[in-house]
């Protein structure tokens, strides 16, 4: 496919792509364009009858296309899937009730990463994929399989990596005499930010208050998380204090500033980036689609790079968001359903379609070396950056405590630190108490 043709296609479809499907682990986004109506369709193909629920219409279209491909390649294993698109909350609630009662569940279903822990409580009423992932296991980013696993068993197949990277506006940086390639640590970022602010009066990066993309990276770099090994909140951990203290230092030095909308993935933020008010966004890889769709004037100016670290040698990326696709315990032909999903979500062919049709960075790393022809918008090849950090993409867990943690951090904590200038340790102690109270 030619570059121009693909970008035109991406610009059209990605405006409607759900952000719920790419909700970040531990902290959820408030922006969503997921389907809000029932949309049931049945394939005309003959074969094993199955039912699939999803909350994203584009996901249903993707699976329809993969079903057609599967049936062409497997004449003796034909499948006929009825796809039903339901509103986000309705679908997850309906699935939970069906699994608890043992009646009415679909054979296959999408589950958004923030909801996934609810379906792993006790004995999961989901099939494991242990028997079908073998041929792909060495090619799939391990942390994305871990995200949907419990006790060493994989219960869901990932949709994308969501690897967090830095998006640099090279045109703005060059005018200020800054080379983004020299920025390896947050201290480097601070020095560049002070230089940039002195030259332009504007901020190099953002201090996010309504999302935790940046905070995810600061924790992952230190091998930490929002919860401990048992799933209990640890919002006042040394790693949290160290990470947010560093970012408050960047804010005080005017290297970063709060952004309209509270994070780069908001309409208000798109306008600010278009105007050149900020030169860097630290975001998951899928932010590429937002640049193509909402910031077309920046084409040819944006370069991707690994995220700065607190200390050299630390991992430079973390996975952000996702949707895991499952086969339920009551599925009529679980073996065939799992085999199909492994083909759709783990194979090279399926991952190419995930990139082309959904605009997500594929989990199969074999694809990363083959997609340079698809991206013409960016100054460098984004997949070169993915390959550079492929062994450094860490995991932030999604747990039962995640919704409460997200709410406290994105409505109180980050605003208190970056807008009100309050003491980091004190604010985090208060956040810890609040979440503990909510979890009682």
C-alpha positions in Angstrom: 0.0 0.0 0.0 1.3 3.4 -0.9 2.1 5.8 1.9 -0.3 8.6 0.8 -3.1 6.1 0.4 -2.6 4.7 3.8 -2.4 8.1 5.5 -5.6 9.2 3.8 -7.2 6.1 5.1 -5.9 6.5 8.6 -7.0 10.1 8.8 -10.5 9.0 8.0 -10.9 6.0 10.3 -8.8 7.0 13.2 -11.0 10.0 14.2 -13.6 7.4 15.2 -11.2 4.9 16.8 -12.1 4.4 20.5 -9.8 5.7 23.2 -11.5 3.3 25.6 -9.7 0.6 23.7 -6.4 2.3 24.5 -7.1 3.4 28.0 -3.9 3.5 29.9 -3.1 1.0 32.6 -3.6 2.3 36.1 -5.0 5.6 35.0 -7.9 6.0 32.6 -8.7 8.6 30.0 -11.9 10.6 30.1 -12.0 10.9 26.3 -14.0 8.3 24.3 -15.4 7.9 20.9 -16.5 4.3 21.3 -19.7 3.0 19.7 -22.8 4.0 21.6 -25.4 1.9 19.9 -26.3 -1.7 19.4 -25.0 -2.8 16.0 -25.5 -6.5 15.3 -24.3 -8.1 12.1 -24.1 -11.7 11.0 -21.6 -12.9 8.4 -23.0 -14.7 5.4 -20.3 -17.3 5.6 -21.3 -20.9 6.5 -19.6 -22.8 9.2 -19.3 -23.0 13.0 -21.7 -20.5 14.5 -20.1 -18.1 17.0 -21.1 -14.8 18.7 -18.7 -11.9 19.6 -19.3 -8.8 21.6 -17.2 -5.6 21.3 -17.6 -2.0 22.4 -15.8 -0.6 19.3 -17.4 -0.8 15.8 -14.0 -0.7 14.1 -12.9 -3.8 16.1 -16.0 -5.6 14.7 -15.0 -4.6 11.2 -11.5 -5.8 11.8 -12.7 -9.2 12.9 -15.0 -9.4 10.0 -12.1 -9.0 7.7 -10.0 -11.5 9.6 -12.9 -14.0 9.5 -13.0 -13.7 5.8 -9.3 -14.3 5.5 -9.5 -17.2 7.9 -12.3 -18.9 6.0 -10.3 -18.5 2.8 -7.3 -20.2 4.3 -9.2 -22.9 6.3 -11.9 -24.4 4.1 -12.3 -27.3 6.6 -12.7 -25.0 9.6 -15.2 -22.4 8.5 -16.5 -20.0 11.1 -19.6 -17.7 11.0 -19.4 -15.0 13.7 -22.3 -12.8 14.7 -20.8 -9.4 15.8 -22.6 -7.3 18.3 -21.4 -3.7 19.2 -22.6 -2.5 22.6 -21.9 0.6 24.6 -18.7 0.4 26.7 -20.2 0.0 30.2 -23.3 -2.0 29.0 -21.1 -4.6 27.3 -18.8 -5.1 30.3 -21.6 -5.2 32.8 -23.6 -7.6 30.6 -20.6 -9.9 30.2 -19.9 -9.9 33.9 -23.5 -11.0 34.7 -23.5 -13.6 32.0 -20.2 -15.2 33.2 -21.4 -15.2 36.8 -24.7 -16.9 35.9 -23.1 -19.2 33.4 -25.7 -18.3 30.8 -25.9 -15.8 27.9 -22.2 -15.1 27.4 -20.8 -14.8 23.9 -18.2 -17.1 22.6 -15.7 -14.3 22.0 -15.5 -10.8 23.6 -13.3 -7.7 23.9 -12.5 -6.6 27.4 -10.9 -3.2 27.9 -7.7 -3.4 30.0 -9.1 -1.3 32.9 -11.9 -3.8 33.3 -9.9 -6.9 32.8 -8.9 -7.5 36.5 -12.6 -7.8 37.3 -12.8 -10.9 35.0 -9.8 -12.6 36.6 -11.1 -12.6 40.2 -11.4 -16.0 41.7 -11.5 -18.7 39.1 -11.7 -16.9 35.7 -14.6 -17.9 33.6 -12.4 -17.5 30.6 -10.5 -20.0 28.4 -6.7 -19.9 28.5 -4.7 -19.3 25.4 -1.7 -21.3 26.6 -2.2 -24.0 23.9 -2.3 -21.6 20.9 0.3 -18.9 21.6 3.3 -21.1 21.2 4.2 -20.3 17.6 4.0 -16.6 18.3 5.3 -16.3 21.9 8.8 -15.2 20.9 7.5 -12.5 18.6 4.9 -10.9 20.8 5.9 -8.2 23.3 5.9 -10.2 26.5 4.5 -7.4 28.7 1.3 -7.3 26.6 0.7 -11.0 27.2 1.4 -10.5 30.9 -1.2 -7.8 31.1 -3.9 -10.4 30.5 -2.4 -13.2 32.5 -2.9 -14.7 35.9 -0.9 -17.4 37.7 1.2 -18.0 34.6 -1.9 -18.5 32.3 -2.8 -16.2 29.4 -6.6 -15.3 29.4 -6.7 -12.6 26.8 -4.9 -11.7 23.6 -3.6 -8.1 23.2 -4.6 -5.6 20.5 -1.6 -3.3 20.5 1.6 -2.4 22.4 0.9 1.3 23.2 4.7 1.8 23.7 5.2 5.2 25.3 7.6 7.4 23.3 8.6 11.1 23.1 7.1 13.1 20.2 9.5 16.1 19.4 8.6 19.0 17.2 12.1 19.3 15.5 11.3 22.5 13.7 10.6 24.4 17.0 13.6 22.8 18.7 16.0 23.6 15.9 14.9 27.3 16.0 15.9 27.3 19.7 19.2 25.6 19.0 18.2 22.2 20.6 18.9 18.8 19.2 16.4 16.3 20.6 18.9 13.4 20.0 21.0 14.7 22.8 18.2 14.3 25.4 18.7 11.0 27.2 17.8 11.8 30.8 15.3 14.1 32.6 18.2 16.3 33.6 19.0 16.7 29.9 15.4 17.5 29.3 15.4 20.1 32.1 18.5 21.8 30.6 16.9 21.8 27.2 13.6 23.0 28.6 15.2 26.0 30.3 17.1 26.9 27.1 13.9 26.6 25.1 11.9 28.7 27.6 14.5 31.4 27.6 14.5 31.5 23.8 10.8 31.3 23.2 8.9 32.0 26.4 7.1 28.7 25.9 7.4 25.3 27.5 9.3 22.4 26.0 7.0 19.7 27.4 3.8 19.2 29.4 3.0 18.7 33.1 -0.1 16.4 32.7 -2.9 16.7 35.3 -5.7 14.6 33.9 -3.7 11.6 32.7 -0.8 9.4 33.9 1.1 8.7 30.8 4.2 10.5 32.1 3.8 9.1 35.6 3.6 5.6 34.1 7.0 6.0 32.6 8.6 7.4 35.7 7.4 4.4 37.7 8.3 1.9 35.1 11.8 3.3 34.8 12.3 2.5 38.5 10.8 -1.0 38.3 7.8 0.2 40.4 4.0 0.4 40.0 0.9 2.0 41.6 0.3 -1.2 43.5 2.5 -3.7 45.3 2.7 -7.4 44.5 -0.5 -8.1 46.3 -2.4 -5.4 44.5 -2.5 -2.9 47.4 -2.1 0.8 46.5 1.3 2.3 47.1 0.8 5.9 46.0 3.4 7.3 48.5 6.1 4.9 47.6 9.7 6.2 47.2 9.4 5.7 43.5 6.3 7.9 43.3 7.9 10.6 45.4 11.1 10.5 43.4 9.3 10.6 40.0 6.9 13.4 40.8 9.5 15.4 42.6 11.6 15.3 39.4 8.7 16.5 37.4 7.8 19.3 39.9 11.5 20.3 39.5 11.0 20.5 35.7 7.8 22.5 36.2 9.5 24.9 38.6 12.4 25.3 36.1 9.8 26.2 33.4 10.9 23.2 31.3 7.3 21.9 31.3 3.9 23.5 31.9 0.4 22.4 32.4 -1.4 21.8 29.1 -5.0 22.7 28.2 -7.2 19.7 28.8 -4.7 18.2 31.2 -2.9 16.0 28.7 -1.8 15.9 25.1 -4.7 13.7 23.9 -7.4 16.4 24.2 -9.0 18.7 21.6 -7.7 21.7 23.6 -4.2 20.2 23.6 -4.3 19.6 19.8 -4.9 23.3 19.3 -2.0 24.2 21.6 0.4 21.9 19.8 -0.7 23.1 16.5 0.1 26.7 17.6 3.5 25.7 18.8 2.8 26.2 22.5 4.5 23.0 23.4 7.3 21.2 21.6 7.2 17.7 23.1 4.5 15.2 24.1 5.3 12.0 26.1 2.6 9.6 24.9 1.8 6.1 23.9 2.6 5.1 20.3 -1.0 5.5 19.2 -0.7 9.2 19.6 0.6 9.0 16.0 -3.0 8.8 14.9 -3.9 12.0 16.7 -1.1 13.8 14.9 -2.2 12.5 11.5 -5.9 13.3 12.2 -5.8 16.4 14.3 -2.4 18.1 13.7 -1.9 17.7 9.9 0.1 21.0 9.7 2.9 19.4 11.7 3.6 16.7 9.1 7.3 16.3 8.5 8.2 18.1 11.7 7.6 15.5 14.4 10.3 12.9 15.3 9.8 10.1 17.7 12.4 9.1 20.3 12.8 7.0 23.5 11.5 8.7 26.6 14.1 10.4 28.8 15.0 8.4 32.0 15.9 9.4 35.6 19.2 7.6 35.2 21.0 6.1 32.2 20.4 2.4 31.8 16.8 2.5 33.0 14.1 1.2 30.7 12.8 3.8 28.3 9.3 2.8 27.6 6.1 1.3 29.1 3.0 -0.1 27.5 -0.1 2.2 27.7 -3.6 0.9 27.4 -5.2 -1.9 25.5 -8.0 -4.3 24.9 -7.8 -8.0 25.6 -9.9 -10.4 23.5 -11.2 -13.5 25.3 -12.9 -16.8 24.7 -15.5 -17.6 27.4 -15.8 -20.8 29.4 -19.2 -21.5 27.8 -18.0 -21.1 24.2 -19.5 -23.8 22.0 -16.2 -24.5 20.1 -13.5 -23.0 22.3 -10.6 -24.7 20.5 -11.6 -23.2 17.1 -12.4 -19.8 18.6 -8.9 -19.6 20.2 -7.2 -20.8 17.1 -9.0 -18.0 15.1 -8.1 -15.3 17.6 -4.5 -16.4 17.7 -4.5 -16.0 13.9 -6.3 -12.6 14.1 -4.3 -11.0 16.9 -0.9 -12.7 16.9 0.0 -13.6 13.4 1.9 -11.4 11.0 -1.1 -11.0 8.7 -3.4 -10.1 11.6 -0.9 -7.6 13.0 -0.5 -5.9 9.6 -4.2 -5.4 9.5 -4.2 -4.1 13.1 -1.7 -1.4 12.0 -3.4 -0.6 8.7 -7.1 -0.7 9.8 -6.8 0.5 13.4 -3.6 2.5 13.5 -2.3 0.7 16.5 1.3 -0.4 17.0 1.3 -4.2 16.5 2.3 -6.6 19.2 4.1 -8.9 16.8 7.6 -7.4 16.5 8.3 -9.0 13.2 6.0 -6.3 11.7 8.0 -3.4 13.0 10.8 -3.9 10.5 8.3 -3.9 7.6 6.1 -0.9 8.2 8.5 2.0 7.3 6.6 2.4 4.0 3.4 3.1 5.9 4.4 6.3 7.7 5.2 9.4 5.8 3.9 11.9 8.3 6.8 11.7 10.7 10.3 13.0 10.3 11.9 9.6 11.2 10.6 6.1 11.0 8.5 5.4 14.2 9.2 1.7 13.9 12.9 2.3 14.2 12.2 3.7 17.7 10.0 0.7 18.6 12.8 -1.6 17.6 15.3 0.4 19.7 13.2 0.0 22.9 11.5 -3.3 22.1 13.3 -5.0 25.1 12.6 -2.1 27.4 8.7 -1.8 27.2 7.7 -2.4 30.8 4.3 -3.2 32.3 2.1 -1.1 34.7 -0.5 -3.5 36.1 -4.2 -3.0 36.0 -5.8 -4.1 39.3 -9.0 -3.8 41.3 -7.5 -0.7 42.8 -6.8 1.0 39.5 -10.1 2.9 39.1 -9.8 4.5 42.5 -6.1 5.3 42.0 -6.9 6.9 38.6 -9.6 9.0 40.0 -7.5 10.4 42.9 -4.4 11.1 40.8 -6.2 12.7 37.9 -8.7 14.8 39.8 -6.8 15.8 42.9 -3.1 14.7 43.2 -1.6 15.9 40.0 -3.5 19.2 40.1 -2.3 19.8 43.7 1.3 19.3 42.6 1.5 21.0 39.3 -1.3 23.7 39.6 -1.1 24.5 43.3 2.6 23.8 43.9 1.9 21.7 47.0 4.5 19.4 48.6 4.8 16.1 46.7 5.2 13.8 49.7 2.3 15.4 51.6 0.0 15.2 48.6 0.9 11.5 48.0 0.3 10.6 51.6 -3.2 12.2 51.3 -3.8 10.3 48.1 -2.8 7.0 49.7 -5.2 7.5 52.6 -8.0 8.5 50.2 -7.6 5.4 48.1 -7.3 3.1 51.1 -10.6 4.5 52.4 -12.3 3.9 49.1 -11.0 0.4 49.0 -12.4 -0.6 52.4 
